[in-house]
Amino acid sequence: MKQSIYNINVKTIFGEEQALSRFEGKVLLIVNVASQCGFTPQYSGLQKLYEKYKDRGFRILAFPSNDFGRQEPGENKDIKTFCIKNYGVSFNLFSKVKVLGPKQSSLYKYLHKCSLTPVGNTGIKSIIMRYVTTFLLKIKGDTTPKENEVSWNFHKFLVDKKGFPVARFSSEIEPDSPLLVKRLEEELDK
C-alpha cells in the first residue's frame, strides 16, 4: 500500500467527520465491535490494553458494525452508553460502519486491500467458526465475507506509527493474547 490510513475520514460516535491523520505517530488497534456478540466481553480486555499502553502512544479505534449476525442493532448513543456503563470504555468509539458489502466503509475497503493474513485463523476451532458464521450470515440473508475480508466481530488490525497496517488478528484472539501484545510492544518500541 502506498497510502496510509491517514488519508481516510471517519465519523466519531457523535457523527462528526474526523480525519484519521489526527492519530499520526500513534500505534493503532482498529476493531469492529458489537454489543450483543459472544466476543463482546473483549471490550474489557481492550480497555485494559488501552490503559496499559496509552501513555506510550497507543490508541484503540472501535467501529461498531451490525454486519455480523446483526449483533449491533443500537444507535450510536445507545452503543456509547452501553460501552461506558458495562465496560468503562474510554478509548475512541466511532459511528456504526459497514464492514462488508456494497456500502462498505472506506476504512474497511482499505484494510481489506492490505491482504494481511489474520493471526488465529488456523486450527479446528477457527475452521468450525468460519463455517458456522458463514452459515448464520447466509440464513439471515446478510453479506458473507469475501477472501481477505473481516469474518466476524472483534477482528483487530494493528497499524504502525506511519499509518500502515502491519498485523491482523481474528476475533478469537483476545486483547491480552501474547501474540497481540508482543506485536503491539514491538511497534511501540520503534
Secondary structure, 3 states (H helix, E strand, C coil): CCCCHHHCEEEECCCCEEEHHHHCCCEEEEEEECCCCCCCCHHHHHHHHHHHHHHHCEEEEEEECCCCCCCCCCCHHHHHHHHHHHHCCCCEEECCCCCCCCCCCHHHHHHHHCCCCCECCCHHHHHHHHHHHHHHHHHCCCCCCCCCCCCCCCCEEEECCCCCEEEEECCCCCCCCHHHHHHHHHHHCC
